[in-house]
Amino acid sequence: MALGAIGTALAGWVSLLAATMLGWLSVPALDVSRPVQLAAQLWLLGHGAHVDIAGQAISIAPLGFSLLWFLAGSALAEAATHHSLAAVPGEERRGIETARLAAVYAVTYLVLVLGIGVLLQGAVPWRGLIGAGLLGLFCGVRGVGRACRWRPTLLPWWLKLPAWLRALPQTLTVGALTALAGGALVLVVALRASRERFMELHNALAPDVIGGVLLLIIQLAWWPNLVLWATSWVMGAGFGLGTGAFVTPLANQSGMLPGLPVFAVVPETGAASPWQALWLLVPVAAGVLAGLTMLRTVRADVPVGRPLGTGLVRPDTAAIIGGFAGALAGLSVVALAALSGGDLGTVRLIGLGPLLLGLLILAPTTMGVAGLLAAALAGLRVYRRQRPSVEKMSLKPVPSVTLVGVEMFSTADS
């Protein structure tokens, strides 16, 4: 299992080394140790560590690389588990084996990141250690769990949880993915609308074939970050682009921009078009879907024999469920957005990324209210349709007690 973690680390570093060596071919006069060191620094950056490249402090993690390493690490952890275990463990041992092997994988991976970080720059910031530990743990749990056929949703203690708790993973996934889809869509639309400016910036850099390939790799590596920034924009909070520069759906203040063509999407300084406010419907849709997802799970969990019948939830209860689901989905968007920001220098390109304070206020509020209203309306519609039949069934006379020769009747739930 430790070899699997080492293989994951090497795969991540070698993939970056291939890119940096490709750039070195354009400038062979540089010492060959420079691209090797740069690849290791980018590898640390992908785990959230702060690095110093060419005298510039950089802390924006390339989440595109991180996602690729997660997929590769999960596959290697699964393969390592197949080699470590002679057979699939029994059902009662699957959770224990998954935890044991995943812990070995995560600790090994964390030690590797710590060792390389200390070797290159003397220390690894706490953010990099947390990122490395979480990446190793997620890779280990996913890969080992698949090899051991361990499914947490089938555990006895999980099945005993309340319906709203069991619905949380699906609810948060639906809400967050809807918001991210809206962010990706607005980014694609903005790129298409600014394609002429994009080509001007690209031609201004005048890259050769190798430079063009590297430019594409760099922009794809930070593409998930840009999607999260755009998601913060559709939530209404917007994102910052350094000291005094920001972009929101209502107003823009441009400043110094990184020299990448993808930043052609940043609009000019001034008030935004009123039509852009329509993008604020994205968090409304995300909150509605999150609220209805949790409500559907809770309704399906109402057992036969309850006074209101199977699947019938009062509108006020449905509203609370929907609002709770939407607010939690909004908080999950905030947590994801917090991973995407950072610095690209030490002077003006500081604090790039989502404006987290505004996002923390707007995302849970907007999505929570949308989920509350949608769930309340859905609950009211079902309640009005099913309540008459439920009351009719509940008033059916059923013999209950015979007292002094007189048979008494009482209403009973069907």
C-alpha positions in Angstrom: 0.0 0.0 0.0 2.9 2.3 0.7 4.2 1.6 -2.8 0.9 2.7 -4.2 1.2 6.1 -2.4 4.8 6.5 -3.7 3.6 5.6 -7.2 0.9 8.3 -6.9 3.4 10.9 -5.9 5.8 10.0 -8.7 3.0 10.0 -11.2 2.0 13.5 -10.2 5.6 14.8 -10.2 6.6 13.1 -13.5 3.5 14.5 -15.3 4.6 18.0 -14.3 8.2 17.3 -15.1 7.2 16.4 -18.6 5.5 19.8 -19.0 8.4 21.7 -17.5 11.0 19.8 -19.6 8.9 20.7 -22.7 9.4 24.3 -21.8 13.1 23.8 -21.2 13.4 22.6 -24.8 12.6 26.2 -25.8 15.3 27.6 -23.6 18.0 24.9 -23.4 20.6 27.4 -22.0 18.9 27.1 -18.6 20.3 24.7 -16.1 18.4 21.4 -16.4 17.9 21.4 -12.6 15.5 24.4 -13.0 12.7 22.5 -14.7 13.1 19.6 -12.2 12.8 22.0 -9.3 9.9 23.8 -10.9 8.0 20.5 -11.4 8.4 19.7 -7.7 7.2 23.2 -6.7 4.1 22.9 -8.9 3.5 19.5 -7.4 3.5 21.0 -3.9 1.3 23.9 -5.2 -1.3 21.3 -6.3 -1.6 20.3 -2.7 -2.2 23.8 -1.5 1.3 24.7 -0.4 2.7 28.1 -0.9 5.7 28.2 -3.2 8.2 30.9 -4.4 8.6 30.7 -8.2 11.0 33.3 -9.8 10.7 35.5 -6.8 6.9 35.5 -6.8 4.9 34.0 -4.0 2.2 31.8 -5.5 -0.6 30.1 -3.5 -3.4 29.4 -6.0 -3.6 25.6 -6.2 -4.0 24.2 -9.7 -7.1 22.2 -9.0 -7.1 20.6 -12.4 -3.9 18.8 -11.5 -5.3 17.9 -8.1 -8.3 16.3 -9.7 -6.1 14.3 -12.0 -4.0 13.1 -9.1 -7.1 12.1 -7.2 -8.3 9.9 -10.1 -4.8 8.4 -10.6 -4.2 7.9 -6.9 -7.6 6.1 -6.4 -6.7 3.7 -9.3 -3.3 3.0 -7.8 -4.7 2.5 -4.3 -7.2 0.0 -5.7 -4.5 -1.9 -7.6 -2.3 -1.9 -4.5 -5.2 -3.3 -2.4 -5.7 -6.2 -4.8 -2.0 -7.1 -4.4 -2.1 -6.7 -0.7 -5.1 -8.9 0.0 -5.3 -12.5 -1.0 -9.1 -12.2 -1.2 -11.9 -9.8 -0.7 -12.5 -9.6 3.1 -15.7 -10.7 4.7 -18.5 -8.2 5.1 -17.8 -7.7 8.8 -14.1 -7.0 8.0 -14.4 -4.7 5.0 -14.7 -1.4 7.0 -11.7 -2.3 9.2 -9.5 -3.3 6.3 -10.5 -0.2 4.3 -9.7 2.1 7.3 -6.3 0.3 7.9 -5.1 0.3 4.4 -6.3 3.8 3.6 -4.5 5.1 6.7 -1.3 3.6 5.5 -1.7 5.1 2.1 -2.6 8.6 3.5 0.3 8.7 6.0 2.8 7.6 3.4 1.6 10.2 0.9 1.7 12.9 3.6 5.3 12.0 4.6 6.4 12.2 1.0 4.9 15.7 0.5 6.4 16.9 3.8 9.9 15.5 2.9 9.9 17.0 -0.6 8.7 20.3 0.8 11.3 20.5 3.5 14.0 19.5 0.9 13.0 22.2 -1.5 12.0 25.2 0.6 12.7 24.3 4.2 9.1 23.8 5.3 5.6 23.0 4.1 2.8 25.4 5.3 -0.1 23.9 7.2 -2.3 24.4 4.2 -0.1 22.2 2.1 0.0 19.5 4.8 -3.8 19.5 5.2 -4.2 19.3 1.4 -1.8 16.4 1.1 -3.4 14.6 4.0 -6.9 15.0 2.6 -5.8 14.0 -1.0 -4.1 10.9 0.3 -7.0 10.0 2.5 -9.6 10.5 -0.2 -7.5 8.5 -2.7 -7.0 5.7 -0.2 -10.6 5.5 1.0 -12.0 5.5 -2.6 -9.5 3.0 -4.0 -9.3 0.7 -1.1 -13.1 0.8 -0.6 -13.7 -0.2 -4.2 -11.2 -3.1 -3.9 -12.8 -4.3 -0.6 -16.3 -3.7 -1.9 -17.0 -1.5 1.1 -20.1 0.7 0.8 -20.8 3.0 3.8 -24.4 3.5 2.7 -25.1 -0.1 3.4 -23.7 -0.1 7.0 -26.3 -0.9 9.7 -25.6 2.4 11.6 -26.0 4.4 8.4 -29.4 2.8 7.7 -30.5 3.7 11.2 -29.8 7.4 10.8 -32.7 9.9 10.2 -33.8 10.3 6.6 -32.6 13.9 6.4 -29.1 12.8 7.4 -29.0 10.0 4.9 -30.1 12.4 2.3 -27.3 14.9 2.9 -24.7 13.5 0.5 -27.1 13.4 -2.4 -28.6 16.8 -1.5 -25.3 18.6 -1.2 -24.1 17.0 -4.5 -27.2 18.1 -6.4 -27.1 21.6 -5.1 -23.3 22.1 -5.5 -23.2 20.5 -9.0 -26.1 22.7 -10.2 -24.3 25.8 -9.0 -21.0 24.7 -10.5 -22.8 23.9 -13.8 -24.1 27.5 -13.8 -20.6 28.8 -13.2 -19.1 26.7 -16.0 -21.8 27.9 -18.3 -21.3 31.6 -17.6 -17.5 31.1 -18.1 -18.0 29.4 -21.5 -20.5 32.1 -22.6 -18.0 34.9 -21.5 -15.2 33.2 -23.4 -17.2 33.0 -26.5 -18.3 36.6 -26.2 -14.7 37.8 -25.8 -13.0 35.5 -28.3 -11.6 38.4 -30.3 -9.9 39.8 -27.2 -8.8 36.3 -26.3 -7.0 35.9 -29.6 -5.4 39.4 -29.2 -3.9 38.5 -25.8 -2.8 35.1 -27.2 -1.1 36.7 -30.2 0.5 39.3 -28.0 2.4 36.5 -26.2 3.6 35.2 -29.5 4.1 31.6 -28.3 5.7 29.0 -30.5 4.3 25.5 -30.8 5.8 24.4 -27.5 4.9 27.6 -25.8 1.3 27.3 -27.1 1.1 23.8 -25.7 2.4 24.9 -22.3 0.0 27.9 -22.3 -2.9 25.5 -22.9 -1.7 23.2 -20.1 -1.4 26.1 -17.6 -4.9 27.4 -18.4 -6.5 23.9 -18.1 -4.7 23.3 -14.8 -6.5 26.3 -13.3 -9.7 25.9 -15.2 -11.6 24.4 -12.1 -10.5 27.4 -10.1 -12.0 29.7 -12.8 -15.2 27.7 -12.7 -15.4 28.3 -8.9 -14.7 32.0 -9.4 -17.5 32.1 -11.9 -19.8 30.2 -9.5 -19.1 32.9 -6.9 -20.0 35.4 -9.6 -23.4 33.9 -10.4 -24.1 33.7 -6.6 -23.9 37.5 -6.6 -20.7 37.8 -4.5 -18.3 38.0 -7.5 -14.5 37.5 -7.3 -11.4 39.6 -6.7 -8.5 40.1 -9.1 -6.0 41.7 -6.7 -5.7 44.9 -4.9 -8.8 47.1 -5.6 -10.0 45.0 -8.5 -13.2 42.9 -8.5 -15.9 41.6 -10.8 -19.6 41.2 -9.7 -22.8 40.8 -11.7 -23.6 44.5 -11.0 -20.3 46.3 -11.2 -16.7 45.8 -12.2 -13.4 47.3 -11.2 -10.5 46.1 -13.4 -6.9 46.2 -12.4 -3.6 44.4 -13.2 -4.4 41.0 -14.7 -2.3 37.9 -15.0 -0.9 37.5 -18.5 -3.1 34.6 -19.6 -5.5 34.9 -22.5 -8.3 33.3 -20.4 -8.6 36.6 -18.5 -10.0 38.2 -21.6 -13.4 37.3 -20.0 -12.8 40.1 -17.4 -15.1 43.0 -18.4 -14.1 46.7 -18.5 -14.5 48.9 -15.4 -18.0 50.2 -14.9 -21.5 49.1 -14.3 -22.5 45.7 -15.7 -25.4 45.1 -18.1 -28.7 44.7 -16.3 -29.3 41.5 -18.2 -26.5 39.9 -16.4 -28.7 39.9 -13.3 -30.5 37.0 -14.9 -27.6 34.7 -14.0 -28.6 35.1 -10.4 -31.3 32.6 -11.1 -28.6 29.9 -11.0 -28.5 29.8 -7.2 -32.3 29.9 -7.1 -32.3 26.8 -9.3 -29.6 25.1 -7.2 -31.5 25.8 -3.9 -34.8 24.5 -5.4 -33.2 21.2 -6.6 -31.4 20.8 -3.2 -34.6 21.3 -1.3 -36.7 19.0 -3.4 -34.1 16.3 -3.3 -34.1 16.2 0.5 -37.9 16.5 0.7 -38.3 13.5 -1.7 -36.0 11.4 0.5 -37.8 12.4 3.7 -41.2 11.8 2.3 -40.2 8.3 1.1 -39.1 7.5 4.7 -42.5 8.2 6.3 -43.6 4.7 7.4 -47.0 3.2 7.0 -49.2 3.8 10.0 -48.3 7.4 10.7 -51.4 9.6 11.2 -50.8 11.4 8.0 -50.1 8.3 5.9 -47.2 7.3 3.9 -45.2 10.0 2.2 -47.3 12.9 3.5 -45.4 15.8 5.1 -47.0 18.9 6.3 -46.2 22.1 4.3 -44.5 23.8 7.3 -42.3 20.8 7.9 -41.5 20.6 4.2 -40.5 24.3 4.2 -38.1 23.7 7.1 -36.6 20.7 5.3 -36.2 22.6 2.0 -34.7 25.6 3.6 -32.2 23.6 5.6 -31.2 21.6 2.5 -30.7 24.8 0.4 -28.6 26.5 3.1 -26.3 23.5 3.6 -25.9 23.2 -0.2 -24.9 26.9 -0.2 -22.3 26.3 2.5 -20.9 23.5 0.5 -20.4 25.9 -2.5 -18.6 28.3 -0.1 -16.3 25.5 1.1 -15.4 24.5 -2.5 -14.8 28.1 -3.5 -12.5 28.7 -0.5 -10.1 26.1 -2.1 -9.7 28.1 -5.4 -8.3 31.4 -4.3 -4.8 32.7 -3.4 -2.0 34.9 -4.5 0.0 35.3 -7.8 2.6 37.6 -6.5 3.6 39.9 -3.7 2.5 43.4 -4.8 -0.9 43.8 -6.6 -1.9 40.2 -7.5 -2.8 39.3 -4.0 -6.1 37.8 -2.9 -7.4 36.6 -6.2 -10.5 34.4 -6.1 -14.0 34.4 -4.7 -15.0 37.2 -2.3 -15.7 34.7 0.5 -17.4 37.0 3.0 -20.1 38.0 0.4 -20.4 34.5 -0.8 -20.8 33.2 2.8 -23.8 35.6 3.2 -25.4 35.2 -0.3 -25.0 31.6 -1.1 -26.7 29.9 1.9 -29.3 32.7 2.1 -30.4 32.6 -1.6 -30.3 28.9 -1.9 -32.0 28.4 1.5 -34.9 30.7 0.7 -35.3 29.1 -2.7 -35.3 25.6 -1.2 -37.7 26.7 1.5 -40.3 28.1 -1.0 -40.0 25.2 -3.4 -40.4 22.6 -0.7 -43.3 24.4 0.9 -45.1 24.6 -2.4 -44.4 21.0 -3.2 -45.5 19.9 0.3 -48.7 22.0 0.1 -49.6 20.5 -3.3 -49.1 16.9 -2.1 -50.8 17.6 1.3 -53.9 19.0 -0.4 -54.2 16.1 -2.8 -53.7 13.3 -0.2 -55.1 14.7 3.0 -58.8 14.0 2.2 -58.2 10.4 1.5 -56.0 10.0 4.6 -58.6 11.6 6.8 -61.3 9.3 5.3 -59.2 6.3 6.0 -58.4 7.4 9.5 -62.1 7.8 10.4 -63.0 4.3 9.5 -64.7 2.7 12.6 -62.8 -0.2 14.1 -64.1 -2.3 17.0 -61.8 -1.7 20.0 -63.4 -2.4 23.4 -66.5 -4.1 24.7 -67.6 -2.8 28.0 -70.7 -4.1 30.0 -72.0 -5.7 26.9 -71.8 -2.5 24.8 -69.4 -2.5 21.9 -67.4 0.7 21.8 -65.9 2.1 18.6 -63.0 4.3 18.0 -61.2 5.8 15.0 -58.0 4.1 14.1 -55.3 4.8 11.6 -55.3 2.5 8.6 
